[in-house]
């Protein structure tokens, strides 16, 4: 299994925190902090999930 180096969570007040990570091959990952085992690797799917979180009000601090 690939080791992912996760950055510190990016959080807003009262919202979910997201983490960005990279592996040794330079691929990027995104996950909700605390749920890194359920990370997204596909950039289209990661963007879609992020937009859905923003629309639902869980990640409005990213706007």
Secondary structure, 3 states (H helix, E strand, C coil): CCCEEECCCECCCCCCCEEEEEECCCCEEEEECCCHHHCECCHHHHHHHHHHHHHCCCCHHHC
